[in-house]
Amino acid sequence: MIREATPITTTDPVEDDADMEAFGDLLGSAKVAGLGESAHVLHELNQMRIRLLKYLVERKGFRAIVLESGIIEGRLAERYVQGDPDVTVEDAMLGGFTHGAGLYEEVRGMLEWMRTYNASQRDADDNVHYYGMDLTVRGDAPVTALELLAPYLAKVDPAYAEAELSELLSLAGRANEVTEEVQRYYERLGEDHIPGNYLDGFTSVSFEQLSEDDQAALEDGVERLNERLAANEAAYTSASSSEEHAWASHAGLLASQMLRDLRSRQAHPAIVYFDENMRVLEVIYKDRLPELTIDRRHLMRLDDVEAYKVYFKGRETRELALAENLAWVQSRHGKTMVYAHNFHLLKTEVDVTVGDLALGKLGTKGAGQFIAERFGDDYVLIAGTMDTILGPTGAPLPPEQWPPDFIPTSQCDRCLEKALAEAAEARSSSALLLDLRTASGEARAWLEDDIDSRWQGSFQKLSPLRAFDGVFFVSGVTPSRPYQPGSPAGE
């Protein structure tokens, strides 16, 4: 079925990059190059992330990479790759990524290559930069962005910082009190953060402890703050630097994004796992729970198709924020690579299935659709996918030993991965790159139809030709290597 795929020699970032020319041909002159993944923390895909970044920086003039991780926390990782002597690679890995995303040897390999590359540049304008593009580890807590702004405004506008900003921080802090209480609960359990799947519910409950007037006051205060940052750009930059003001202005946007998310979940209230949120709150607050304002509309049945559609609509603003943050990075540094779940980067809708529940097309946009609308043909997306999971010996694991969210390709009757596995076997290659735009004849007609492809381990129906520009396929994948302090990177 698929004959045009190009064999890729290795996923490891080796010096010989002759086979990477296939990526260069596919990406062309794109300003934004997307590489998707079918699941987080897969060794081979994360190694290819380094290899592709290296190729794009050295051969194609790319100057930034953006990951699906916290944008504020990412500033620490950026300090490391820019050579800050006060930040170790361990600091960057532990504090520069959200929800444990940095605790892997492949991340260390990426950061160390970026730092080494930057150290070799004579002109700082040629440096490569790291950014997150997602919510912080505290989720939609506007106080996080405002706290980032406070020292800057104390320097450039002390009168405003002491008066209006101080009141705004107090209001944002009140809007975060429940989330902070939950954070302390998880710390007592030995966790350093709230599990990401539960953040929507906790931050929503926390924000909704404010009266409607106070919620509106917080929104109005953030809007006025952003207007002030824009109106005083010249004076503020003169009192600081263009870099400091750029980050301050974006912190203001982040606060707006967070409030927009919270409002979206009030307009579209269903929240997955909200029943788990309630169980935690019952443990924390016990007989004080009736004192909390709880919007029961957030509760949803996990077999309710319409509730899931409401849930995804409520999260559309997060997808928009991912696209906005990526666009901001690209405007600062030019050609930018983005790496995230395939689902976030898709250029089209998919027919979503959750477990055994078929939701169909949701009528909502993912970040990739917003990115495509903004950049057009300057956004080129290569999905990352795989066939099987390998065990420690390199042999395929039996399906019963796969993680529960992974569906073996053998259980898929009509899917992209099965066709790619057959193509890889025919070429005696473990990795392939398929330029979907060059597909022809029977293969093109098949790829234009809605078929199954991996979203996040499971399969979802989509048209590969409309969703992606290319596909990078690895026959077998293994888990990412946990970070081993003191060992050479990559071991």
C-alpha positions in Angstrom: 0.0 0.0 0.0 2.7 2.5 1.0 5.7 2.6 -1.2 7.1 6.1 -1.0 8.4 6.0 2.6 12.1 6.8 3.1 14.1 4.6 5.5 15.7 6.5 8.4 19.0 5.0 9.6 18.7 5.7 13.4 16.8 7.8 15.9 20.1 8.7 17.8 21.6 12.1 17.2 24.7 10.9 15.2 27.0 13.1 13.2 26.1 11.6 9.8 22.8 13.3 8.8 22.6 12.3 5.2 19.2 10.5 5.8 17.9 13.6 7.5 17.7 15.3 4.1 14.3 13.6 3.7 13.1 15.7 6.7 14.6 18.8 5.1 12.8 18.2 1.8 9.5 17.6 3.6 9.8 20.7 5.8 11.0 23.0 3.1 11.1 26.6 4.2 8.6 26.2 7.0 8.8 28.7 9.9 7.2 26.2 12.3 8.2 22.5 12.1 6.1 20.2 14.2 7.1 16.7 15.4 4.3 14.9 17.1 4.5 11.9 19.4 1.9 9.1 20.0 2.8 9.1 23.7 5.1 10.8 26.1 8.4 9.4 27.4 9.2 7.0 24.5 13.0 6.7 24.1 13.1 6.5 20.3 10.8 9.4 19.6 12.5 11.6 22.2 15.9 10.7 20.7 14.6 11.7 17.2 13.5 15.0 18.8 17.1 15.7 19.5 18.3 14.5 16.1 15.7 16.6 14.2 16.4 19.7 16.4 20.2 19.3 15.8 19.6 19.0 12.0 17.2 21.9 11.9 19.5 24.2 13.9 22.7 23.3 12.1 21.3 23.0 8.5 18.1 25.0 8.4 18.6 28.0 10.6 16.1 27.1 13.3 16.6 28.9 16.6 14.1 27.6 19.1 12.3 24.5 20.3 9.0 24.5 22.1 7.7 21.6 24.2 4.4 20.6 25.7 5.5 21.7 29.2 5.1 24.7 31.5 6.1 28.0 29.9 7.0 29.7 33.2 9.0 26.7 34.5 10.8 26.5 31.1 12.6 29.7 31.9 14.9 27.8 34.1 15.8 25.3 31.4 16.4 28.2 29.0 18.8 29.8 31.5 20.7 26.5 31.5 21.0 26.2 27.7 22.1 29.8 27.5 25.0 29.0 29.7 24.0 30.4 33.1 26.7 29.2 35.5 24.2 29.3 38.4 22.0 26.6 36.8 23.0 23.0 36.6 21.5 20.5 34.2 19.9 18.8 37.2 18.3 22.2 38.2 17.0 22.5 34.7 15.6 19.0 34.6 14.0 19.1 38.0 12.6 22.6 37.9 12.4 23.5 34.2 9.7 21.1 33.2 6.2 20.3 34.5 4.8 17.1 36.0 8.1 15.2 35.8 8.5 15.6 32.0 12.2 16.5 32.5 13.3 13.5 34.5 14.7 11.5 31.6 18.1 11.0 30.0 16.8 12.1 26.6 15.9 15.5 28.0 19.3 15.8 29.5 20.8 14.9 26.1 18.7 17.7 24.5 19.6 20.3 27.0 23.3 19.5 27.0 23.5 19.5 23.3 21.8 23.0 23.2 24.1 24.4 25.8 27.2 23.0 24.0 26.0 24.4 20.7 25.4 27.8 22.2 28.8 27.9 23.8 30.3 27.5 20.3 28.5 30.5 18.8 30.4 33.8 18.4 27.1 35.7 18.1 24.4 35.3 20.7 21.8 35.9 17.9 22.7 32.5 16.6 21.9 30.7 19.9 19.2 28.1 20.1 16.5 28.6 22.7 14.2 26.4 24.8 10.6 27.2 25.8 7.6 25.5 27.2 4.2 26.4 25.8 1.8 24.9 28.3 0.2 25.7 31.7 2.4 25.8 34.7 2.6 23.1 37.3 -0.1 25.1 39.2 -2.5 25.0 36.3 -4.8 27.9 35.7 -3.7 29.9 38.7 -3.4 33.6 37.6 -1.4 34.3 40.7 1.5 32.4 39.2 1.9 34.8 36.3 1.3 37.8 38.5 4.0 36.7 40.9 6.4 36.5 37.9 5.5 40.1 37.1 5.8 41.5 40.6 9.6 42.0 40.8 9.7 43.5 37.4 7.0 46.0 38.0 8.5 46.9 41.4 11.6 48.0 39.5 10.0 49.8 36.6 6.8 51.1 38.2 7.0 51.0 42.0 4.0 53.2 42.6 1.7 50.9 40.6 3.3 47.8 42.1 2.7 49.0 45.6 -0.9 50.0 45.1 -2.9 48.4 42.3 -0.7 45.3 41.6 -0.6 44.5 45.3 -4.4 44.5 45.4 -4.5 42.3 42.3 -2.0 39.8 43.7 -4.1 39.6 46.9 -7.3 38.9 44.9 -5.4 36.3 42.7 -4.1 34.7 45.9 -7.6 34.3 47.3 -8.6 32.7 44.0 -5.9 30.1 44.5 -6.4 29.2 48.2 -8.1 25.9 47.6 -5.5 24.9 45.1 -2.8 25.7 47.6 -4.6 23.6 50.2 -4.7 20.7 47.8 -1.0 21.2 46.9 -0.1 20.8 50.6 -2.2 17.7 50.8 -0.3 16.1 47.9 3.0 17.1 49.5 2.0 15.3 52.7 1.5 12.3 50.5 5.0 12.6 49.2 4.1 14.2 45.8 5.7 17.5 44.8 2.7 18.6 42.6 -1.0 18.0 42.0 -1.5 15.3 39.3 -2.1 17.1 36.0 -5.3 15.3 35.3 -6.9 16.8 38.3 -5.8 20.4 37.9 -8.8 21.6 36.0 -11.2 20.7 38.8 -9.2 22.1 41.6 -8.3 25.4 40.0 -12.0 25.8 38.9 -13.2 25.2 42.5 -10.6 27.5 43.9 -11.5 30.4 41.5 -15.2 29.9 42.2 -14.7 30.6 45.9 -14.5 34.3 44.8 -17.8 36.1 44.5 -18.9 37.0 41.0 -17.9 40.6 41.6 -14.4 39.6 42.7 -14.0 37.3 39.7 -14.9 40.2 37.5 -12.5 42.5 39.4 -9.7 40.0 38.9 -10.4 39.9 35.2 -10.6 43.7 35.0 -7.4 44.1 36.9 -5.4 41.8 34.6 -6.9 43.6 31.6 -5.8 47.0 32.9 -2.3 45.5 33.8 -1.9 44.4 30.2 -2.9 47.8 28.9 -0.4 49.4 31.2 2.4 47.1 30.0 1.7 48.0 26.4 1.2 51.7 27.0 4.5 52.1 28.9 6.6 49.8 26.8 9.2 52.4 26.0 9.6 53.7 29.6 9.6 50.2 31.1 12.2 48.9 28.6 14.4 51.9 29.3 14.3 51.1 33.0 15.0 47.4 32.4 15.7 45.7 29.1 13.9 44.6 26.0 14.2 40.9 27.1 12.8 41.7 30.6 9.9 43.6 29.1 9.1 40.9 26.6 8.8 38.4 29.3 6.8 40.7 31.5 4.3 41.4 28.7 4.0 37.7 28.0 3.4 37.0 31.7 0.4 39.4 31.5 -0.9 37.4 28.5 -0.4 34.2 30.5 -2.6 35.6 33.3 -5.2 36.4 30.7 -5.0 32.9 29.2 -5.5 31.4 32.7 -8.6 33.5 33.4 -9.9 32.7 29.9 -9.5 29.0 30.7 -11.4 29.3 34.0 -14.2 31.2 32.4 -14.4 28.7 29.6 -14.9 25.9 32.1 -17.7 27.9 33.7 -19.4 28.2 30.3 -18.7 24.5 29.5 -18.7 23.1 33.0 -18.2 19.3 32.6 -14.8 18.3 34.0 -13.4 14.7 33.6 -12.2 13.3 37.0 -14.2 15.9 39.0 -15.6 13.1 41.1 -11.9 12.4 42.1 -11.5 16.1 42.9 -14.5 15.9 45.2 -13.1 12.8 47.0 -9.8 14.7 47.7 -11.7 17.8 48.9 -13.8 15.6 51.2 -10.6 14.3 52.8 -9.0 17.7 53.2 -12.1 19.7 54.3 -14.1 17.0 56.0 -17.0 18.7 57.8 -16.0 22.1 56.4 -16.8 21.0 52.9 -20.3 22.6 52.9 -18.5 25.9 53.4 -17.0 25.7 49.9 -18.9 26.9 46.8 -19.1 23.8 44.6 -20.6 24.0 41.1 -22.1 20.6 40.7 -22.3 21.1 36.9 -18.6 20.1 36.9 -19.6 16.5 37.7 -20.0 14.3 34.6 -20.7 10.7 33.9 -17.9 9.0 32.0 -20.4 7.2 29.8 -22.1 10.5 28.6 -21.1 11.4 25.1 -22.5 15.0 25.3 -20.7 15.6 28.6 -17.4 14.7 27.0 -18.2 17.1 24.1 -18.8 19.9 26.7 -15.6 19.0 28.5 -13.5 19.2 25.3 -15.1 22.5 24.4 -14.2 23.9 27.8 -10.5 23.0 27.2 -10.4 24.6 23.7 -8.9 27.7 25.3 -5.9 25.7 26.5 -5.3 24.7 22.9 -5.5 28.3 21.8 -3.0 29.2 24.5 -0.5 26.6 23.3 -0.8 28.1 19.8 -0.5 31.7 21.1 2.6 30.8 23.2 4.3 29.1 20.2 3.5 32.1 18.0 5.1 34.4 20.5 8.3 32.3 20.5 8.4 32.2 16.7 8.0 36.0 16.6 11.0 36.4 18.8 13.4 33.8 17.3 12.3 33.0 13.8 12.2 29.3 12.7 10.9 27.2 15.6 10.4 23.5 16.2 7.5 22.3 18.3 7.2 18.9 19.9 4.0 17.6 21.6 1.3 14.9 21.5 0.0 14.3 18.0 -3.4 15.3 19.2 -2.3 18.8 20.1 -0.6 19.4 16.7 -3.2 18.0 14.3 -4.3 20.3 11.5 -7.8 18.8 11.5 -10.5 17.4 13.7 -10.5 13.7 14.6 -13.3 11.2 15.4 -12.5 10.8 19.1 -12.9 7.6 21.1 -12.5 7.5 24.8 -12.2 3.9 25.9 -15.3 2.2 24.3 -17.1 5.5 24.0 -17.2 6.9 20.4 -17.6 10.7 20.6 -17.3 11.4 16.9 -16.0 14.8 15.8 -16.1 17.2 18.7 -16.5 20.6 16.9 -13.6 22.0 18.8 -10.1 23.0 17.7 -6.8 21.8 18.8 -3.6 23.8 19.0 -2.5 22.6 15.6 -5.6 24.0 13.9 -5.0 27.4 15.5 -1.3 27.2 14.5 -2.3 26.2 10.9 -4.7 29.1 10.7 -2.0 31.5 11.8 1.0 30.2 9.8 -0.7 28.5 6.8 1.9 26.6 4.6 4.6 27.9 7.0 3.5 25.2 9.5 4.5 21.7 8.5 3.6 18.8 10.8 5.3 15.4 11.0 3.3 13.0 13.2 5.3 10.5 15.3 4.0 7.0 15.7 5.0 3.4 16.4 4.0 -0.2 15.9 4.9 -2.2 19.0 6.5 -1.8 22.5 9.8 -3.6 23.1 10.9 -5.3 26.3 14.4 -5.2 27.9 15.8 -7.8 25.5 14.6 -5.9 22.4 11.8 -8.4 21.7 8.2 -7.2 21.4 6.3 -7.3 24.6 3.1 -9.4 24.5 0.0 -7.1 24.4 -1.1 -8.1 27.9 2.0 -6.4 29.2 1.4 -3.1 27.4 0.3 0.0 29.3 -3.5 0.2 29.6 -3.8 3.3 27.3 -1.8 1.6 24.5 -3.8 -0.5 21.9 -1.6 -3.0 20.0 -1.6 -2.5 16.2 -2.6 -6.1 15.9 -6.0 -5.1 17.2 -6.5 -2.5 14.5 -8.2 -3.7 11.3 -7.6 -0.5 9.2 -4.9 1.7 10.5 -1.9 3.8 9.3 0.5 2.0 11.7 -0.2 -1.4 10.2 0.5 -0.2 6.7 3.7 1.5 7.8 4.8 -1.6 9.7 4.4 -3.6 6.4 6.4 -0.9 4.5 9.2 -1.0 7.2 9.4 -4.8 7.0 9.6 -4.7 3.2 12.5 -2.2 3.4 14.2 -4.1 6.3 14.2 -0.8 8.2 13.0 0.0 11.8 12.2 3.6 11.0 10.6 5.4 8.1 9.6 8.9 7.1 6.6 9.3 4.9 5.9 12.5 3.0 2.1 12.3 2.7 2.0 15.0 0.0 3.9 12.8 -2.4 1.5 9.8 -2.0 -0.3 8.8 -5.2 -2.8 6.4 -6.6 -4.4 3.9 -4.3 -2.3 4.9 -1.4 -3.3 8.6 -1.7 -7.0 7.7 -1.8 -6.6 5.5 1.3 -4.7 8.1 3.2 -7.3 10.8 2.3 -10.0 8.7 4.0 -10.7 8.6 7.7 -8.6 5.7 9.0 -7.3 4.8 12.5 -4.0 6.3 13.7 -2.4 6.6 17.1 -3.4 9.7 19.1 -2.0 9.0 22.5 -1.4 5.3 22.5 -4.9 4.5 21.5 -6.3 4.9 18.0 -8.5 7.7 16.7 -10.1 8.1 13.2 -8.7 10.9 11.0 -7.6 11.6 7.5 -3.7 11.5 7.6 -3.6 13.7 4.5 -5.6 16.4 6.1 -4.1 16.0 9.6 -0.4 15.8 8.9 2.1 16.6 6.2 4.3 13.7 7.0 4.7 10.7 9.4 7.7 9.5 11.2 7.3 5.8 12.1 9.3 3.6 14.4 8.6 -0.2 14.4 9.4 -0.7 18.1 9.7 1.7 21.0 11.0 1.4 24.5 10.3 3.6 27.6 12.5 6.7 28.1 15.5 6.3 30.3 15.1 7.7 33.8 17.6 10.4 34.7 20.7 9.0 36.5 22.6 11.8 38.2 26.3 11.5 37.6 26.1 9.3 34.6 27.2 10.4 31.1 24.2 11.7 29.1 22.5 9.0 27.0 23.5 6.0 29.2 
